[in-house]
Amino acid sequence: MQIYLDNAATTALDKEVFEAMLPYLQEHFGNPSSIHSFGRKTRAGIESARKTIAKSLNVSPSEIFFTSGGTEAINMAIRCAIDDLGIKHAITSKIEHHAVLHTLESLENTGKIKLSFVKLDKKGHIDLVQLEELLSSNEQSFVSLMHANNEIGNLLPIKRVGELCEKYKAIFHCDTTQTMAHYKMDLKSFHVDMVNGAAHKFHGPKGIGFLYVSSRIKIKPLIYGGSQERNMRGGTENLYGIVGLAKAFEVAIRDLDTHHAHVQGLKTYMIEQLKKNISGVDFNGDAEGSSLYTVLNVLFPPTENAEMMLFNLDIAGIAASGGSACTSGSNQGSHVLKGIGSDMNRPSIRFSFSKYTTKEEIDFCMSKLKEIFLVKV
Ligand SMILES: Cc1ncc(COP(=O)(O)O)c(C=O)c1O
């Protein structure tokens, strides 16, 4: 038995998505920039994909730019906004993804910006009062705060942050990698300037994503080259990736209500089972409050074989993570858990679910966890 509970790292490709991509891997191979019929066919595929995404987010297709994934979209958002809009101050939090943190830190190190970190409470929620203080006491700021944290799942009050950014004329980038296509989003009602997505987080292919840039702001490219993406991102397009991204988006939004209810049900069930069966169990983040339904980060009681837990689960066929994908196998390196002051001497494991996860799989995982903790209890 193999059980995949690491869907925040990446998700399995949906069969419908694979089928939509196939013609673009086989017969439709023209370069979308070519003006002949082969190129026109693939250009149409790309523009139709752009429209699908734009429509679902209630934005204009001209505000969507395809990228190689979440990381590139985030680099583009941050670097271009700071370079092209003359911004000298940025606000973020200590628990952002490294794509955000390392990009901002590199800009701080070269003296381009002053970087401020907004305070977090124990559950990883940002201090809105301090955010307002930071916004009001600095000249125009660039704000990058994530919609849902990939390790602990806590959700940002995105509308409230957007309102504050609007009040102080700050540019607001929200890393929506974990929430894109997991919630219905009307970006026009959010006062957000830039958001990003990556197809592999919602059953699409890897290596393709996008950045939404509001028409309110004018930035230059991050990657220079040909005139692709209306001169905003050079390079021949990842055609089948783009087609797969749009199909994955369409399928996710179409079935969202059913899958949301199913996955939230599994998360709630696992929380109940953990509390019932493992004494001293806790959760990192705000698992039972404002939290992404696909992620559950469990803080287990101290155990002698703490560092072996993920390994033992893996041997039992259960794939989970110690934090984010890059720190799999250990929570020692998790800047997120450190950032919220979690007890680093206790083992933390992130279980993350998808529409394909079943109750039987949670039961099997629970039986293995009980075995591990019987040693102690
Ligand atoms: C919150 C968040 N931001 C950014 C990324 C980076 O996305 P990608 O791996 O597609 O570049 C991830 C992926 O783990 C993520 O979870």
The ligand as a MOL file (V3000), in Angstrom:
LIG
                    3D

  0  0  0     0  0            999 V3000
M  V30 BEGIN CTAB
M  V30 COUNTS 16 16 0 0 0
M  V30 BEGIN ATOM
M  V30 1 C 3.7630 28.9240 -1.0080 0
M  V30 2 C 4.6530 28.5410 -2.1380 0
M  V30 3 N 5.2390 29.5030 -2.8750 0
M  V30 4 C 6.0330 29.2110 -3.9170 0
M  V30 5 C 6.2970 27.8970 -4.2790 0
M  V30 6 C 7.2050 27.6190 -5.4420 0
M  V30 7 O 6.5000 27.0660 -6.5370 0
M  V30 8 P 7.2550 26.2500 -7.6740 0
M  V30 9 O 7.8540 25.0550 -7.0310 0
M  V30 10 O 6.1910 25.9260 -8.6890 0
M  V30 11 O 8.3000 27.1240 -8.2740 0
M  V30 12 C 5.7260 26.8570 -3.5350 0
M  V30 13 C 6.0320 25.4450 -3.8470 0
M  V30 14 O 6.3080 24.6450 -2.9660 0
M  V30 15 C 4.8670 27.1930 -2.4450 0
M  V30 16 O 4.2840 26.2410 -1.7050 0
M  V30 END ATOM
M  V30 BEGIN BOND
M  V30 1 1 1 2
M  V30 2 1 2 3
M  V30 3 2 2 15
M  V30 4 2 3 4
M  V30 5 1 4 5
M  V30 6 1 5 6
M  V30 7 2 5 12
M  V30 8 1 6 7
M  V30 9 1 7 8
M  V30 10 2 8 9
M  V30 11 1 8 10
M  V30 12 1 8 11
M  V30 13 1 12 13
M  V30 14 1 12 15
M  V30 15 2 13 14
M  V30 16 1 15 16
M  V30 END BOND
M  V30 END CTAB
M  END
